[in-house]
Amino acid sequence: MDQSVVSGLAPAVYNGSVLEYASEMEADTTMHDRLAYCTNVHPGSNLEMTREALQTYACAVKAKYAPEHPMGIGLWLSAATARELVSQPDRLEEFAAWLAEQGLVPCTFNGFPFGDFHQPVVKHRVYQPAWWEETRAEYTGNLARILDALLPPGASGTISTLPIGWPDRTDPVEHLRSAAQRLEDAVQLLHELSDQRGRRIILCLEPEPGCILQSSRDVVDFFQTYLWSRRERSWWSRHLGVCHDICHSAVMFEDQHEALRTYREADIPIGKVQISSAVRMWLEGIPREHRQAARDELAAFAEPRYLHQTVWRSEASETRFFEDLPDALAEPDGLEQIEWRIHFHVPIFLKQIGHVETTQDEIGRFLGELGKDEVLHFEVETYAWSVLPDELKGIELADGIAREMAWAAVHLFHKTL
C-alpha cells in the first residue's frame, strides 16, 4: 500500500502496536462497559458462523487491543440466530458462558440487519422488514431477551434498530401508526424485563440517509406526532431513544452540534453513538485539473453489495440526494458541485485517501460536545471492510479493527481530537 496516498496508516500514527498507541487508556478497566466494535462486519447467518467469526476475529482484536481486560462487542445476531437462542435456553446459557470465558462483553446489540448481511447483494434489503411489520418487532423482542440474559449483573444495554424503514408511499401515515404500535409493544417488553431484573435496556432508532428518519429533526417529529400521544414521555424515554451514527449524520450535512442540541431539547436519550466515518469529496479544495482524477478515485467505492447513499452540496448550499453512488456518478454536472458525501463506512483512523477525504473531523465535533455520562455506549461500526477499494485492503481485518478501537478510545476518553 502506498502510504503517501492513504493518510492515517503510516507507522508514525500507529507505531506498530495498538497498545503503544493507546497506552493512556489501558488503566481504565471500565471502558469495556461503554466502547465496543460492531460484529456485523463478520458473516454470521447462524449461531455456528457467529461463534466462528467471534473466535477468529473478535478474540484476535481483543488480543491486540485489550489483552488484560474484557472487551466490549456490539453483537449482531441474525433473526434466525436470535430465534434459535431464545428457543433453546441451554444454548443461550452456554453461549453466555463462552463469551465470558473469551472476555467478550456484549454490552450493545446491532438490531438493524435482519438476515444475511453478507449476501452478494444487500442494498435495500437491509431495511426489511420495516417497523410496521410484525417480524421486525419479534426479532427485536428476541434480541432484548438475549441481551438481558447476556449482560453482566447490574449492567445496562442498548439495541440499535432501523429508522422505521425505507419509505413506502402506498400508505405512509398508516405505516407510521403501525410502526408506533410495534414500538410501543417493544418498549412494553423492555419495561417488563426491567421489572424482573432491574436493568435498563434502551431501544435506539438509528437515522440513516434516505430512510423515513434521516436526521435528528425527523426523529423528534416522529416522537412528537406518533409516540408521545400514545404514552407519556417518561414512559418512552426509559427504554426508547436514538442511536446517533456520525457517518449518517455527516452524509446528510447535519451539523453535529445542532443534532446533539435537538435531542437534548426534546429530551430524547442518546442511548448509543456509532463512531463512524463517511467518504467525502471536497471539490472546492481540489484544483479543477485534478477533479476528474478525484472522481475516478471515488468511483472505486461504487461496489454492488451495499447501498451508498450520496448527497451533493452546491455553491448555493443546496443539497441533492441520490439513492446510490452510481446514480450520482452518472450525472454530468457532478464536478461542478462544492462537495459530495457518500454513505460508505471507512476505517475511522483514515483522514484522506488520495484526492478523496473522509468525514473523520465530524467524529471530533460530536464527541467533543458530549457530557461525560450522556451516552451509554459507543460502537465502532465499519462494516464495509470486505468491500473497500483494493488500495485499502493491505491490512488484516483484526489488526484494522483493533486500530479503530484504539483510535476511538484515545479520542473518546481522553478528548484529544
RODO-2510 file (C-alpha; in nm, 4 decimals, decimal comma):
residues 417
     n   res          X          Y          Z
     1     m     0,0000     0,0000     0,0000
     2     d     0,1242     0,3462    -0,0895
     3     q     0,1442     0,5294     0,2432
     4     s     0,1713     0,8618     0,0626
     5     v    -0,1750     0,8013    -0,0840
     6     v    -0,3527     0,6662     0,2225
     7     s    -0,3245     0,9083     0,5119
     8     g    -0,3722     0,7560     0,8548
     9     l    -0,1982     0,4210     0,8146
    10     a     0,1615     0,5373     0,8373
    11     p     0,3778     0,3804     1,1104
    12     a     0,4189     0,7226     1,2730
    13     v     0,0472     0,7165     1,3501
    14     y     0,0123     0,3563     1,4529
    15     n     0,3682     0,2943     1,5750
    16     g     0,3355    -0,0783     1,5154
    17     s     0,1349    -0,1519     1,8288
    18     v    -0,2185    -0,0756     1,9316
    19     l    -0,1112    -0,0923     2,2947
    20     e     0,1588     0,1700     2,2394
    21     y    -0,0874     0,3918     2,0552
    22     a    -0,3497     0,3566     2,3291
    23     s    -0,1294     0,3162     2,6335
    24     e    -0,3004     0,6030     2,8152
    25     m    -0,6328     0,4256     2,8255
    26     e    -0,5084     0,0848     2,9376
    27     a    -0,5564     0,1727     3,3032
    28     d    -0,9286     0,2344     3,2506
    29     t    -1,0682    -0,1125     3,3212
    30     t    -1,4317     0,0039     3,2972
    31     m    -1,4057     0,1040     2,9321
    32     h    -1,5481    -0,2253     2,8077
    33     d    -1,8809    -0,1192     2,9575
    34     r    -1,9028     0,1681     2,7079
    35     l    -1,6933     0,1082     2,3947
    36     a    -1,7411    -0,1790     2,1501
    37     y    -1,6952    -0,2693     1,7878
    38     c    -1,9874    -0,3925     1,5818
    39     t    -1,9650    -0,7555     1,4743
    40     n    -2,1871    -0,7051     1,1694
    41     v    -1,8534    -0,6740     0,9875
    42     h    -1,8363    -1,0550     1,0110
    43     p    -2,0619    -1,3073     0,8332
    44     g    -2,2966    -1,4853     1,0713
    45     s    -2,6303    -1,6089     0,9407
    46     n    -2,6456    -1,8806     1,2117
    47     l    -2,5021    -1,9389     1,5588
    48     e    -2,2164    -2,1585     1,4403
    49     m    -2,0971    -1,8936     1,1936
    50     t    -2,1338    -1,6238     1,4580
    51     r    -1,9205    -1,8110     1,7101
    52     e    -1,6619    -1,8971     1,4478
    53     a    -1,6315    -1,5313     1,3462
    54     l    -1,6039    -1,4164     1,7071
    55     q    -1,3396    -1,6799     1,7769
    56     t    -1,1415    -1,5892     1,4655
    57     y    -1,1688    -1,2123     1,4697
    58     a    -1,3100    -1,0713     1,7955
    59     c    -1,0673    -1,2706     2,0059
    60     a    -0,7815    -1,1566     1,7819
    61     v    -0,8938    -0,7944     1,8160
    62     k    -0,9035    -0,8335     2,1935
    63     a    -0,5542    -0,9821     2,1985
    64     k    -0,4212    -0,6716     2,0214
    65     y    -0,6383    -0,4063     2,1832
    66     a    -0,7203    -0,5192     2,5378
    67     p    -0,5343    -0,8396     2,6272
    68     e    -0,5569    -0,7790     3,0014
    69     h    -0,9195    -0,6659     3,0248
    70     p    -1,2632    -0,7643     2,8930
    71     m    -1,3558    -0,6008     2,5611
    72     g    -1,6936    -0,4716     2,4503
    73     i    -1,8585    -0,6019     2,1357
    74     g    -2,1642    -0,4716     1,9573
    75     l    -2,3131    -0,8115     1,8872
    76     w    -2,5057    -0,8684     1,5669
    77     l    -2,7276    -1,1768     1,5532
    78     s    -2,9412    -1,2627     1,2529
    79     a    -3,3117    -1,3189     1,3101
    80     a    -3,2631    -1,6928     1,2649
    81     t    -2,9833    -1,6998     1,5228
    82     a    -3,1897    -1,4953     1,7682
    83     r    -3,4853    -1,7334     1,7337
    84     e    -3,2548    -2,0281     1,7889
    85     l    -3,1086    -1,8872     2,1095
    86     v    -3,4441    -1,7833     2,2571
    87     s    -3,5992    -2,1222     2,1839
    88     q    -3,3048    -2,3120     2,3329
    89     p    -3,2205    -2,1670     2,6768
    90     d    -2,9414    -2,4198     2,7286
    91     r    -2,7619    -2,2961     2,4157
    92     l    -2,8079    -1,9354     2,5253
    93     e    -2,6601    -2,0147     2,8646
    94     e    -2,3682    -2,1954     2,7007
    95     f    -2,3140    -1,9029     2,4618
    96     a    -2,3105    -1,6604     2,7553
    97     a    -2,0517    -1,8727     2,9352
    98     w    -1,8367    -1,8917     2,6227
    99     l    -1,8439    -1,5141     2,5728
   100     a    -1,7450    -1,4600     2,9360
   101     e    -1,4629    -1,7107     2,9012
   102     q    -1,3298    -1,5220     2,5978
   103     g    -1,3546    -1,1866     2,7781
   104     l    -1,6066    -1,0510     2,5262
   105     v    -1,8782    -0,8289     2,6743
   106     p    -2,1886    -0,7886     2,4516
   107     c    -2,2806    -0,4523     2,6027
   108     t    -2,4827    -0,3457     2,2978
   109     f    -2,6612    -0,5151     2,0082
   110     n    -2,6950    -0,4078     1,6475
   111     g    -3,0538    -0,4945     1,5610
   112     f    -3,0555    -0,3275     1,2196
   113     p    -2,9737    -0,6102     0,9694
   114     f    -3,2387    -0,8826     0,9933
   115     g    -3,0980    -1,1513     0,7652
   116     d    -2,7750    -1,2318     0,5845
   117     f    -2,5831    -0,9043     0,5858
   118     h    -2,3048    -1,0522     0,3731
   119     q    -2,5003    -1,1904     0,0803
   120     p    -2,3699    -1,0773    -0,2629
   121     v    -2,6321    -0,8001    -0,2906
   122     v    -2,7832    -0,6382     0,0196
   123     k    -2,8781    -0,2846    -0,0913
   124     h    -3,2418    -0,2051     0,0130
   125     r    -3,2926    -0,5489     0,1704
   126     v    -3,1239    -0,4277     0,4883
   127     y    -3,4347    -0,2150     0,5595
   128     q    -3,6635    -0,5178     0,5554
   129     p    -3,8721    -0,5950     0,7476
   130     a    -3,9786    -0,2431     0,8433
   131     w    -4,1085    -0,1460     1,1861
   132     w    -4,4699    -0,1662     1,0684
   133     e    -4,4217    -0,5428     1,0202
   134     e    -4,4654    -0,7931     1,2999
   135     t    -4,1464    -0,9809     1,2133
   136     r    -3,9360    -0,6730     1,2988
   137     a    -4,0966    -0,6496     1,6432
   138     e    -4,0486    -1,0239     1,7009
   139     y    -3,6808    -1,0036     1,6064
   140     t    -3,6225    -0,7057     1,8334
   141     g    -3,8029    -0,8744     2,1194
   142     n    -3,5795    -1,1794     2,0833
   143     l    -3,2714    -0,9575     2,0877
   144     a    -3,3957    -0,7880     2,4044
   145     r    -3,4400    -1,1223     2,5815
   146     i    -3,0957    -1,2400     2,4713
   147     l    -2,9243    -0,9161     2,5725
   148     d    -3,0966    -0,9278     2,9101
   149     a    -2,9575    -1,2786     2,9591
   150     l    -2,6035    -1,1971     2,8401
   151     l    -2,5374    -0,8697     3,0210
   152     p    -2,3410    -0,8802     3,3453
   153     p    -2,5452    -0,8195     3,6636
   154     g    -2,6392    -0,4546     3,7055
   155     a    -2,5279    -0,3537     3,3552
   156     s    -2,7447    -0,1540     3,1160
   157     g    -2,7777    -0,2362     2,7471
   158     t    -2,8686    -0,0804     2,4134
   159     i    -3,0111    -0,2136     2,0874
   160     s    -2,9837    -0,0034     1,7720
   161     t    -3,2546    -0,0543     1,5118
   162     l    -3,3558     0,0773     1,1731
   163     p    -3,5228     0,4216     1,1430
   164     i    -3,8713     0,2773     1,0847
   165     g    -3,7879     0,1671     0,7295
   166     w    -3,7246     0,2766     0,3745
   167     p    -4,0142     0,4969     0,2534
   168     d    -4,3098     0,3055     0,1154
   169     r    -4,5513     0,5563    -0,0335
   170     t    -4,8500     0,3221    -0,0629
   171     d    -4,9900     0,4349     0,2747
   172     p    -4,7176     0,6202     0,4684
   173     v    -4,9348     0,7533     0,7519
   174     e    -5,0839     0,4134     0,8287
   175     h    -4,7381     0,2586     0,8199
   176     l    -4,6118     0,5122     1,0720
   177     r    -4,9076     0,4466     1,3002
   178     s    -4,8442     0,0729     1,2771
   179     a    -4,4755     0,1288     1,3483
   180     a    -4,5663     0,3311     1,6574
   181     q    -4,7798     0,0415     1,7821
   182     r    -4,4978    -0,2083     1,7228
   183     l    -4,2540     0,0179     1,9039
   184     e    -4,4943     0,0533     2,1941
   185     d    -4,5119    -0,3252     2,2215
   186     a    -4,1318    -0,3479     2,2136
   187     v    -4,0898    -0,0839     2,4828
   188     q    -4,3534    -0,2566     2,6966
   189     l    -4,1421    -0,5736     2,6828
   190     l    -3,8356    -0,3747     2,7925
   191     h    -4,0338    -0,2376     3,0871
   192     e    -4,1324    -0,5920     3,1842
   193     l    -3,7732    -0,7171     3,1599
   194     s    -3,6615    -0,4210     3,3702
   195     d    -3,9210    -0,5026     3,6350
   196     q    -3,7874    -0,8585     3,6504
   197     r    -3,4154    -0,7808     3,6691
   198     g    -3,3893    -0,4112     3,7397
   199     r    -3,1764    -0,3390     3,4348
   200     r    -3,2327    -0,0732     3,1709
   201     i    -3,2199    -0,1633     2,8017
   202     i    -3,2731     0,1198     2,5538
   203     l    -3,4006     0,0559     2,2033
   204     c    -3,2328     0,3140     1,9798
   205     l    -3,3707     0,4310     1,6446
   206     e    -3,0822     0,4974     1,4056
   207     p    -3,1434     0,7729     1,1459
   208     e    -2,9969     0,6985     0,8029
   209     p    -2,9955     0,8880     0,4693
   210     g    -3,2939     0,8001     0,2522
   211     c    -3,4909     0,6325     0,5309
   212     i    -3,8084     0,7594     0,6935
   213     l    -3,5965     0,9056     0,9721
   214     q    -3,2932     1,0734     0,8142
   215     s    -3,1964     1,3321     1,0758
   216     s    -3,2373     1,4385     1,4369
   217     r    -3,5278     1,6624     1,3393
   218     d    -3,7066     1,3669     1,1773
   219     v    -3,6673     1,1674     1,4982
   220     v    -3,8155     1,4454     1,7115
   221     d    -4,1061     1,4910     1,4693
   222     f    -4,1843     1,1185     1,4815
   223     f    -4,1758     1,1112     1,8613
   224     q    -4,3990     1,4185     1,8846
   225     t    -4,6514     1,3062     1,6236
   226     y    -4,6767     0,9313     1,6728
   227     l    -4,5390     0,8320     2,0139
   228     w    -4,5957     1,0965     2,2781
   229     s    -4,9681     1,0995     2,2007
   230     r    -4,9863     0,7308     2,2958
   231     r    -4,7949     0,7357     2,6254
   232     e    -4,6348     0,9949     2,8497
   233     r    -4,2798     1,0950     2,7607
   234     s    -4,1181     0,9433     3,0680
   235     w    -4,2601     0,6002     2,9807
   236     w    -4,0931     0,6140     2,6388
   237     s    -3,7650     0,7729     2,7483
   238     r    -3,6885     0,4963     2,9953
   239     h    -3,6453     0,2440     2,7125
   240     l    -3,6591     0,4258     2,3772
   241     g    -3,4036     0,6685     2,2392
   242     v    -3,1769     0,7270     1,9457
   243     c    -2,8567     0,5828     1,8037
   244     h    -2,6579     0,8674     1,6514
   245     d    -2,4464     0,7338     1,3650
   246     i    -2,1899     1,0044     1,2933
   247     c    -2,1330     0,8839     0,9363
   248     h    -2,5061     0,9012     0,8572
   249     s    -2,5411     1,2455     1,0092
   250     a    -2,2377     1,3732     0,8195
   251     v    -2,3691     1,2437     0,4857
   252     m    -2,6853     1,4475     0,5444
   253     f    -2,4702     1,7584     0,6066
   254     e    -2,6224     1,7756     0,9533
   255     d    -2,4320     1,9968     1,1956
   256     q    -2,3138     1,7674     1,4756
   257     h    -2,3619     2,0273     1,7477
   258     e    -2,7109     2,1061     1,6223
   259     a    -2,8065     1,7371     1,6150
   260     l    -2,6985     1,6939     1,9763
   261     r    -2,8830     2,0094     2,0773
   262     t    -3,2001     1,8870     1,9013
   263     y    -3,2033     1,5628     2,1006
   264     r    -3,1265     1,7409     2,4256
   265     e    -3,4019     1,9984     2,3843
   266     a    -3,6561     1,7258     2,3046
   267     d    -3,5315     1,5181     2,5999
   268     i    -3,4763     1,2134     2,3780
   269     p    -3,1947     0,9993     2,5218
   270     i    -2,8955     0,9146     2,3026
   271     g    -2,8503     0,5579     2,4123
   272     k    -2,5751     0,4821     2,1662
   273     v    -2,3324     0,6585     1,9335
   274     q    -2,1851     0,4792     1,6351
   275     i    -1,8371     0,6168     1,5794
   276     s    -1,8165     0,6015     1,2024
   277     s    -1,6743     0,7961     0,9115
   278     a    -1,8057     0,8575     0,5592
   279     v    -1,6345     0,9238     0,2265
   280     r    -1,6117     1,2890     0,1270
   281     m    -1,5043     1,4571    -0,1959
   282     w    -1,4500     1,8278    -0,1324
   283     l    -1,4265     1,9617    -0,4851
   284     e    -1,3757     2,3218    -0,3789
   285     g    -1,0426     2,2152    -0,2307
   286     i    -0,9292     2,0276    -0,5438
   287     p    -0,7759     2,2148    -0,8401
   288     r    -1,0032     2,1883    -1,1415
   289     e    -0,7428     1,9938    -1,3414
   290     h    -0,7413     1,7223    -1,0711
   291     r    -1,1153     1,6876    -1,0229
   292     q    -1,1623     1,4153    -1,2821
   293     a    -0,8921     1,2101    -1,1103
   294     a    -1,0739     1,2574    -0,7789
   295     r    -1,3986     1,1426    -0,9376
   296     d    -1,2240     0,8350    -1,0766
   297     e    -1,0914     0,7516    -0,7293
   298     l    -1,4398     0,7939    -0,5877
   299     a    -1,5813     0,5534    -0,8472
   300     a    -1,3802     0,2747    -0,6818
   301     f    -1,6232     0,2947    -0,3893
   302     a    -1,9229     0,2090    -0,6116
   303     e    -1,9474    -0,1594    -0,5202
   304     p    -2,2515    -0,3872    -0,5623
   305     r    -2,3227    -0,5214    -0,2122
   306     y    -2,4319    -0,2246    -0,0018
   307     l    -2,6325     0,0892    -0,0679
   308     h    -2,4121     0,4003    -0,0737
   309     q    -2,6463     0,6956    -0,0491
   310     t    -2,4826     1,0119    -0,1809
   311     v    -2,5565     1,3777    -0,1173
   312     w    -2,4226     1,6724    -0,3180
   313     r    -2,3868     2,0241    -0,1835
   314     s    -2,3828     2,3101    -0,4322
   315     e    -2,2228     2,6525    -0,4112
   316     a    -2,5626     2,7861    -0,3003
   317     s    -2,5622     2,5289    -0,0148
   318     e    -2,8440     2,3354    -0,1779
   319     t    -2,8301     1,9588    -0,1426
   320     r    -2,9314     1,6816    -0,3792
   321     f    -2,9871     1,3241    -0,2675
   322     f    -2,9059     1,0077    -0,4655
   323     e    -3,0068     0,6602    -0,3510
   324     d    -2,6741     0,5112    -0,4559
   325     l    -2,3293     0,6314    -0,5593
   326     p    -2,3529     0,5042    -0,9215
   327     d    -2,6574     0,7292    -0,9692
   328     a    -2,4555     1,0331    -0,8657
   329     l    -2,1560     0,9320    -1,0770
   330     a    -2,3811     0,9120    -1,3837
   331     e    -2,4820     1,2783    -1,3585
   332     p    -2,2790     1,5088    -1,5894
   333     d    -2,2652     1,8095    -1,3556
   334     g    -2,1127     1,6300    -1,0561
   335     l    -1,7751     1,8011    -1,0808
   336     e    -1,9442     2,1419    -1,0603
   337     q    -2,0608     2,0825    -0,7042
   338     i    -1,8841     2,2014    -0,3915
   339     e    -1,8856     1,8690    -0,2087
   340     w    -2,0017     1,5092    -0,2218
   341     r    -2,0633     1,2918     0,0837
   342     i    -2,1132     0,9190     0,0472
   343     h    -2,2554     0,6632     0,2885
   344     f    -1,9587     0,4297     0,2810
   345     h    -1,8182     0,3391     0,6214
   346     v    -1,4398     0,3688     0,6037
   347     p    -1,1867     0,2997     0,8831
   348     i    -1,2155     0,5822     1,1329
   349     f    -0,8397     0,6392     1,1577
   350     l    -0,8274     0,7420     0,7894
   351     k    -0,8436     1,1114     0,7106
   352     q    -0,7635     1,1122     0,3384
   353     i    -0,7303     0,8630     0,0536
   354     g    -0,5623     1,0329    -0,2410
   355     h    -0,7911     1,3129    -0,3540
   356     v    -1,0783     1,1616    -0,1581
   357     e    -1,1227     1,2596     0,2036
   358     t    -1,3292     1,1258     0,4933
   359     t    -1,5601     1,2903     0,7448
   360     q    -1,3316     1,1961     1,0347
   361     d    -1,3433     1,5525     1,1711
   362     e    -1,7178     1,5139     1,2298
   363     i    -1,6405     1,2495     1,4927
   364     g    -1,4484     1,5019     1,6973
   365     r    -1,7178     1,7638     1,6594
   366     f    -1,9810     1,5351     1,8052
   367     l    -1,7784     1,3625     2,0749
   368     g    -1,6294     1,6903     2,1913
   369     e    -1,9719     1,8229     2,2905
   370     l    -2,0883     1,5218     2,4881
   371     g    -2,1145     1,5191     2,8638
   372     k    -1,9201     1,2520     3,0491
   373     d    -2,2101     1,0117     3,1021
   374     e    -2,4562     1,1412     2,8434
   375     v    -2,4372     0,8259     2,6273
   376     l    -2,4453     0,4649     2,7445
   377     h    -2,2475     0,3030     2,4628
   378     f    -2,0132     0,3885     2,1795
   379     e    -1,9742     0,1466     1,8900
   380     v    -1,7167     0,1484     1,6131
   381     e    -1,9174     0,0370     1,3107
   382     t    -1,7068    -0,0037     0,9979
   383     y    -1,8945    -0,2928     0,8403
   384     a    -1,7581    -0,2313     0,4883
   385     w    -1,4033    -0,3669     0,5336
   386     s    -1,4736    -0,6514     0,2894
   387     v    -1,5805    -0,4157     0,0074
   388     l    -1,3171    -0,1432     0,0450
   389     p    -1,1270    -0,0447    -0,2705
   390     d    -0,8206    -0,2594    -0,3362
   391     e    -0,5720     0,0058    -0,2195
   392     l    -0,7254    -0,0120     0,1302
   393     k    -0,7110    -0,3897     0,1650
   394     g    -0,3474    -0,4151     0,2707
   395     i    -0,4304    -0,4509     0,6396
   396     e    -0,5555    -0,7589     0,8233
   397     l    -0,9126    -0,7254     0,9486
   398     a    -0,8422    -0,7883     1,3185
   399     d    -0,5475    -0,5510     1,3077
   400     g    -0,7564    -0,2824     1,1404
   401     i    -1,0434    -0,3132     1,3893
   402     a    -0,8000    -0,3028     1,6800
   403     r    -0,6540     0,0199     1,5391
   404     e    -1,0036     0,1639     1,5159
   405     m    -1,0803     0,0695     1,8757
   406     a    -0,7574     0,2252     1,9966
   407     w    -0,8176     0,5420     1,7949
   408     a    -1,1721     0,5676     1,9323
   409     a    -1,0643     0,5040     2,2909
   410     v    -0,7956     0,7710     2,2892
   411     h    -1,0137     1,0328     2,1243
   412     l    -1,3263     0,9451     2,3186
   413     f    -1,1998     0,9014     2,6700
   414     h    -0,9118     1,1468     2,6570
   415     k    -1,0676     1,4142     2,4335
   416     t    -0,7546     1,4594     2,2211
   417     l    -0,9356     1,5147     1,8914
***
